[in-house]
Amino acid sequence: MIADNYTINKQHIKQPPATFFGRLQFLGPGFILSASIVGSGELIATTLLGAKAGFVMFWIILVSCFVKVAIQLQFGKQAIVTGETVMCSFNKLPGIRIRTMHWSVWTVLLLTLLKIVQVGGMLGGSALVMHMLAPQVSTPVWTIFLAIVISLLVYKNYYPLLEKTSLFMIVIFTVITIASLVVVQFTTFAFSMQDIATGLTFELPAAMVMLAIGAFGITGVGSDEIISYNYWCIEKGYASYTGMQDGSEAWKERARGWIKVMYLDATVAMVVYTSVTAAFYLLGASILHGREHVPEGNELINVLANIYTQTLGESFRIIFLVGAFFVLFSSVFATLAYWSRLFADIAGQKGWINFSHPQQRKKLVTLLSFSIPAIWAIAYLFIELPVLMIISGGVVGSVLLLIIVYAAICFRYRSPEHVKSSRLFDALLWISILSILLVAVYGIVQLL
């Protein structure tokens, strides 16, 4: 019988690995995180950014992928130290409570519901790419089919399946994306190391400032990924292995040890999504920069695919589209895994279910795993504007980031003294907080 890692008891306690290779065996949450991060933002928006700016903003992409990791780590530490789900921790934050729940939990619920249209666009984008691969099947049929597939993958509420499926998708889209970048070097769009060097000079033309701020919001961990990381750290077992916080020296050592494992997990994830994001940016800068007409949205995917057809033949076009599909579909898959847990968690905080009860939690997660994709599919089939649908969620994410910053500060300065962070981590955390605030304010200003 698989242990329920949402329950903290002595039977689950496990000593953390002391070596680097030992820690590698306990990686996993970062796989699901990477599957979620590398999606429409990286495939479409980052490529488009490279097309508009050229190589000059390459350093912005790298910095934006790195600088927000510290706030993700703070959420991971909160999960390990307390063993609480993220909404449970939010529900204990200081501030106003509305009908027994903290205002931040209500806000997360509302903002997540507003992102239904965005994820519907991501599902529709996946279906459009499948239609490019198999045009004999219509896009609406592909949309319904893919909605059913992700439901079947998620409904069992089985963490190892989520982790392995995410890893499978990551390997496919990472290999294909990097291969696509390498193959460009054998076409007329080849770029040089000097081109890359121009993007690492930390220069930022005045005309590119707003574009650069927008890039911070597109790349790296976003609001959904930061919140969802809590669930994956708990389900992997980091919190239950650490045990109930009792202040003993043994508990402190276990907590520090599993936090180190979590740090390594987050670092590996960062390397993966930074590499793929950088590859998409360089593809845009090398192939599309300087064109009179820069394609956007799904037209961009088609243009890139056609360029590969013209230079390398139909076979590589198919390979590129397969990679594009897994980039988009992996995000939808990871989002469903996260939303099914988030809504069940919120229901638990409201008192509608006992979230810590495995059967009650699984029953609601199963129900959500089938109903949410159905709603996404209906949203796309009625609107059928995937690019507009995807962009609409960006503004919602900007507002949600403000709540995440508030929670991260509370988590950091309300944590036990014996697990508080080093000065270096605090410096990185505040850089992360300030950069996220910049992105959030930018997103809100764009809306107004």
C-alpha positions in Angstrom: 0.0 0.0 0.0 1.3 3.4 -1.0 1.9 5.8 2.0 -0.3 8.9 2.1 2.3 11.6 2.3 -0.2 14.2 3.3 -0.3 12.5 6.7 2.7 13.1 8.9 3.5 10.2 11.3 6.5 8.4 12.7 6.2 5.5 10.3 7.0 7.7 7.3 10.2 9.2 8.7 13.3 8.6 6.6 16.8 9.9 7.0 17.8 12.2 4.1 20.6 11.1 1.7 24.0 12.6 2.6 25.6 12.4 -0.8 24.9 14.1 -4.1 24.2 10.9 -5.9 21.9 9.8 -3.1 19.9 13.0 -3.4 19.5 12.5 -7.2 17.4 9.4 -6.4 14.8 11.6 -4.7 14.3 14.2 -7.4 10.8 14.5 -8.9 8.7 17.6 -8.0 10.9 19.6 -10.4 9.9 17.2 -13.3 6.2 18.1 -12.9 7.2 21.8 -12.5 9.3 21.8 -15.7 6.5 20.2 -17.6 4.2 23.0 -16.4 6.6 25.9 -17.0 7.7 25.0 -20.6 4.4 25.7 -22.4 2.8 28.3 -24.6 4.9 31.1 -23.0 8.2 29.5 -24.0 7.1 28.1 -27.4 5.2 31.1 -28.6 5.9 34.2 -26.5 9.6 33.6 -25.9 10.2 32.8 -29.6 8.3 35.9 -30.5 10.4 38.0 -28.1 13.6 36.7 -29.8 12.0 37.6 -33.2 11.3 41.2 -32.1 14.5 41.9 -30.1 17.1 39.8 -31.8 20.0 38.5 -29.7 20.4 41.6 -27.6 17.9 40.5 -24.9 19.2 36.9 -24.5 20.7 37.8 -21.0 17.2 38.9 -19.9 15.8 35.4 -20.6 18.6 33.7 -18.6 18.3 36.1 -15.6 14.5 35.9 -15.5 14.7 32.0 -15.4 17.1 32.2 -12.5 16.0 35.1 -10.4 12.6 33.8 -9.4 13.7 30.4 -8.1 14.3 31.6 -4.5 10.6 32.3 -3.9 9.8 28.8 -5.2 12.3 27.4 -2.7 10.7 29.3 0.1 7.3 27.7 -0.7 9.1 24.3 -0.8 10.7 24.9 2.6 7.3 25.8 4.0 5.9 22.5 2.9 8.8 20.5 4.4 8.9 22.3 7.7 5.2 22.4 8.4 3.8 19.5 6.4 0.9 21.7 5.4 -0.7 22.1 2.0 -0.3 25.5 0.5 -3.9 26.6 1.0 -3.7 25.4 4.7 -0.6 27.7 5.1 -2.4 30.6 3.3 -5.4 30.1 5.6 -3.1 30.7 8.6 -1.7 34.0 7.3 -2.4 37.2 9.2 -5.3 39.3 7.8 -9.0 39.4 7.1 -11.0 36.2 7.0 -14.2 36.0 5.0 -16.7 33.2 5.9 -14.1 31.2 7.8 -11.4 31.4 5.1 -8.5 33.8 4.7 -8.9 36.4 2.0 -5.9 35.1 0.1 -7.5 31.6 -0.3 -10.7 33.2 -1.7 -8.5 35.3 -4.1 -6.5 32.3 -5.3 -9.8 30.5 -6.0 -11.3 33.4 -7.9 -8.2 34.1 -10.0 -7.7 30.5 -10.8 -11.3 30.3 -12.1 -10.6 33.3 -14.3 -7.7 31.3 -15.9 -10.1 28.7 -17.3 -10.1 30.6 -20.6 -6.3 30.7 -20.7 -5.8 26.9 -20.2 -8.6 26.3 -22.6 -6.5 28.1 -25.2 -3.5 26.0 -24.3 -5.6 22.8 -24.8 -6.8 24.2 -28.1 -3.3 25.1 -29.1 -2.3 21.4 -28.5 -5.2 20.3 -30.6 -4.2 22.7 -33.5 -0.7 21.3 -33.5 -2.2 17.8 -33.7 -4.3 18.9 -36.6 -1.2 20.1 -38.3 0.3 16.6 -37.8 -2.9 14.8 -38.8 -5.2 17.2 -40.8 -7.7 14.4 -41.5 -8.9 14.8 -37.9 -10.6 18.1 -37.2 -9.3 20.5 -34.4 -12.6 20.1 -32.3 -12.2 16.3 -32.4 -8.6 16.6 -31.3 -9.6 19.0 -28.5 -12.2 16.5 -27.1 -9.7 13.6 -27.5 -6.9 15.4 -25.7 -9.3 16.4 -22.9 -10.2 12.8 -22.3 -6.5 11.7 -22.4 -5.4 14.1 -19.7 -8.4 13.1 -17.5 -7.3 9.5 -17.7 -3.7 10.4 -16.9 -4.6 12.4 -13.8 -7.8 10.9 -12.3 -6.2 8.1 -10.2 -4.4 10.8 -8.1 -1.2 8.7 -8.4 1.9 10.9 -7.9 4.5 8.4 -9.4 2.4 8.4 -12.7 2.4 12.2 -12.8 6.2 12.3 -12.2 7.0 9.7 -14.8 4.6 11.1 -17.4 6.1 14.6 -16.9 9.7 13.2 -17.2 8.7 11.4 -20.4 7.3 14.6 -22.0 10.3 16.7 -20.7 12.8 14.3 -22.4 10.9 14.5 -25.7 10.5 18.2 -25.9 13.9 19.0 -24.5 15.7 16.7 -27.0 13.6 18.0 -30.0 14.0 21.7 -29.0 17.8 21.5 -28.6 18.0 19.4 -31.8 16.0 22.1 -33.6 18.4 24.7 -32.4 21.4 22.6 -33.5 19.9 21.9 -36.9 19.4 25.7 -37.6 23.2 25.8 -37.8 23.0 23.8 -41.0 20.6 26.3 -42.7 20.8 29.9 -44.0 19.6 31.0 -40.5 22.8 29.9 -38.7 24.0 32.1 -35.9 27.5 32.5 -34.4 29.0 32.6 -31.0 29.5 36.3 -31.5 25.7 36.7 -31.9 25.2 35.0 -28.6 27.9 37.1 -27.0 26.0 40.3 -28.0 23.1 39.0 -26.0 25.3 38.5 -22.9 26.6 42.1 -22.6 23.9 43.2 -20.2 22.9 46.0 -22.4 19.3 47.1 -22.7 18.2 49.6 -25.4 15.7 52.1 -24.1 13.1 50.9 -26.6 13.3 47.4 -25.2 12.6 48.2 -21.5 8.9 47.4 -21.6 9.6 44.3 -23.7 12.2 43.2 -21.1 9.8 43.6 -18.2 7.3 41.5 -20.1 9.9 38.8 -20.6 10.3 38.4 -16.8 6.6 37.5 -16.6 6.8 35.1 -19.6 9.8 33.0 -18.5 10.8 30.9 -15.5 8.5 30.0 -12.6 5.1 31.7 -12.6 2.4 32.0 -10.0 0.8 28.6 -10.7 4.1 26.8 -10.6 5.2 28.4 -7.3 1.9 27.3 -5.6 1.9 23.9 -7.1 5.4 23.1 -6.0 4.1 22.7 -2.5 1.9 19.7 -3.5 4.6 18.0 -5.4 7.1 18.3 -2.5 4.5 16.8 -0.1 3.5 14.0 -2.5 7.1 13.1 -3.2 7.5 12.6 0.6 9.9 15.4 1.6 7.5 16.5 4.4 6.5 13.1 5.7 10.1 11.9 5.6 11.1 14.9 7.8 8.3 14.1 10.3 6.2 16.2 12.7 8.0 19.4 13.8 9.0 18.8 17.4 12.0 21.0 17.7 14.3 18.1 18.4 17.9 18.0 17.0 17.0 14.9 15.0 14.1 16.7 13.4 16.2 19.7 12.6 18.8 17.6 10.9 16.2 15.8 8.8 14.6 19.1 7.9 17.9 20.5 6.7 18.7 17.3 4.8 15.4 17.2 2.9 15.6 20.9 2.2 18.9 20.2 0.5 17.3 17.5 -1.6 14.5 20.0 -2.5 17.2 22.6 -3.5 18.8 20.1 -5.8 15.4 19.2 -7.3 14.6 22.9 -8.0 18.1 23.5 -9.5 17.8 20.6 -11.9 14.4 21.8 -13.0 15.8 25.3 -13.5 18.5 24.0 -15.7 16.0 22.1 -17.8 13.4 24.9 -18.3 16.2 27.6 -18.8 17.8 25.5 -21.5 14.6 25.0 -23.4 13.5 28.6 -23.0 16.9 29.9 -24.2 16.7 27.5 -27.2 13.3 29.0 -28.2 14.5 32.5 -27.8 17.6 31.8 -30.0 15.3 30.2 -32.6 13.2 33.3 -32.8 16.3 35.6 -32.9 18.0 33.6 -35.6 15.1 32.7 -37.9 12.5 35.4 -37.5 14.4 38.6 -36.4 14.4 41.2 -39.2 11.4 39.9 -41.1 8.9 42.4 -42.3 6.1 40.3 -41.0 6.7 38.5 -37.7 4.1 35.7 -37.3 2.3 35.4 -34.0 0.5 32.7 -32.1 0.0 29.3 -33.8 1.0 30.9 -37.1 4.4 31.2 -35.6 4.5 27.4 -35.0 3.5 26.8 -38.6 6.1 29.2 -40.0 8.9 27.6 -38.1 7.7 24.1 -39.1 7.6 25.2 -42.8 11.2 26.7 -42.6 12.4 23.3 -41.4 10.5 21.7 -44.3 12.1 24.0 -46.9 15.6 23.4 -45.6 15.6 19.8 -44.2 12.5 18.1 -45.6 9.1 17.1 -44.4 10.5 14.6 -41.8 12.0 17.3 -39.6 8.9 19.4 -39.9 7.0 16.5 -38.3 9.7 16.1 -35.6 9.5 19.8 -34.8 5.6 19.7 -34.5 5.9 16.6 -32.2 8.1 18.7 -29.9 5.7 21.7 -30.1 2.8 19.4 -29.2 4.5 18.0 -26.1 5.5 21.5 -25.0 1.9 22.6 -25.0 0.3 19.4 -23.9 2.7 19.0 -20.9 1.6 22.3 -19.5 -2.1 21.4 -19.8 -1.4 18.0 -18.2 0.6 19.5 -15.2 -2.0 22.3 -14.8 -4.8 19.7 -14.4 -2.8 17.7 -11.9 -2.3 21.0 -9.9 -5.8 22.4 -10.2 -7.4 19.1 -9.1 -5.4 19.3 -5.9 -5.8 23.0 -5.4 -9.6 23.0 -5.6 -9.8 19.9 -3.4 -7.4 21.7 -0.9 -9.6 24.8 -0.9 -12.7 22.6 -0.4 -10.9 21.2 2.6 -10.1 24.6 4.0 -13.8 25.6 3.6 -14.8 22.4 5.5 -16.7 20.8 2.6 -14.3 17.8 2.7 -11.6 16.4 5.0 -8.6 16.9 2.7 -6.4 14.8 5.0 -8.7 11.8 4.5 -7.3 9.9 1.5 -10.6 8.5 0.2 -12.4 11.9 0.4 -9.5 13.7 -1.3 -9.2 11.0 -4.0 -12.9 11.1 -4.8 -12.9 14.9 -5.3 -9.7 14.9 -7.3 -11.2 12.2 -9.6 -14.3 14.3 -10.1 -12.3 17.4 -10.8 -9.9 15.5 -13.2 -12.8 14.8 -15.5 -14.9 18.0 -15.1 -12.1 20.5 -15.5 -10.8 19.4 -18.9 -14.4 19.3 -20.1 -14.8 22.9 -19.1 -11.5 23.8 -20.8 -12.6 22.1 -24.0 -16.0 23.8 -24.0 -14.3 27.2 -23.4 -12.0 26.6 -26.4 -14.7 25.3 -28.8 -16.9 28.3 -28.1 -14.1 31.0 -28.3 -11.6 29.4 -30.7 -9.0 32.1 -30.3 -6.2 30.3 -28.6 -3.6 33.1 -28.6 -6.1 35.7 -27.1 -7.2 33.0 -24.6 -3.6 32.3 -23.5 -2.7 36.0 -23.2 -5.8 36.7 -21.1 -4.3 34.5 -18.3 -1.2 36.6 -18.1 -2.9 39.5 -16.4 -4.5 37.2 -13.9 -1.1 35.7 -13.1 0.3 39.1 -12.5 -2.3 39.8 -9.7 -1.7 36.3 -8.2 2.0 37.0 -8.0 1.3 39.8 -5.5 -0.4 37.3 -3.2 2.6 34.9 -3.6 5.0 37.7 -2.6 3.0 38.5 0.5 2.8 34.8 1.5 6.5 34.2 0.9 7.5 37.1 3.2 5.2 35.7 5.9 6.6 32.2 5.4 10.2 33.4 5.7 9.8 35.6 8.8 7.3 33.4 10.6 9.4 30.2 10.2 11.2 28.5 13.2 14.5 30.0 14.1 16.4 26.7 13.6 15.3 26.5 9.9 15.7 30.1 8.9 17.8 30.9 5.9 21.3 32.1 5.3 22.0 35.7 4.4 22.8 34.6 0.8 19.4 32.9 0.5 17.7 36.0 2.0 19.4 38.2 -0.5 18.3 36.0 -3.4 14.8 35.8 -2.0 14.5 39.6 -1.9 15.8 39.9 -5.4 13.2 37.3 -6.4 10.5 39.2 -4.6 11.4 42.6 -6.1 11.6 41.1 -9.6 8.2 39.5 -9.2 6.7 42.8 -7.9 8.1 44.5 -11.0 6.4 41.9 -13.2 3.1 42.1 -11.3 2.9 45.9 -11.4 3.8 45.8 -15.1 1.0 43.3 -15.8 -1.5 45.4 -13.9 -0.4 48.7 -15.6 -0.8 46.9 -19.0 -4.4 46.0 -18.1 -5.2 49.5 -17.0 
